Amino acid sequence: MSAFELGELLQQSHDTVKAMLADGIDTDMELAIEHHLASPDFSKLEKAAVELVKLGYHVDEADEFDLEDGSRWFCFAAITEATLNEQVLAQQTREVADIAEQCDVEYDGWGTDFGDDDDDEDE
């Protein structure tokens, strides 16, 4: 991964934190942070998953999908709990990007769902 690509990921992380703060999110609330990785090579993706588990991330089961060009890719989310702390999230971004580079897989940054889940509990 080039320094430019890492810089883009760190800027994306910064922008996401800034937008969430502007939306009024509670900075003390623990969030499930999902780091998204993908590859057309399942074995490389699996290697990345093993390395991320060693670092304490929970790894979802891989999904597969087809691109418009017909190629098949695999993806998973590496999940950790964190508050909305820009330094912590930047460090996680660097950490996951480093594993992605070592394993030759794509890293698409992180996201979280901080919506109201109360509706799910009533079902």
Protein Blocks (a to p, Z undefined) as FASTA:
>chain_A
ZZklmmmmmmmmmmmmmmmmmnopafkbccddddddddfblklmmmmmmmmmmnopacdd
ddddddfkopacddddddddddddfklmmmmmmmmmmmmmmnopacebjaddfbdfklmm
mZZ
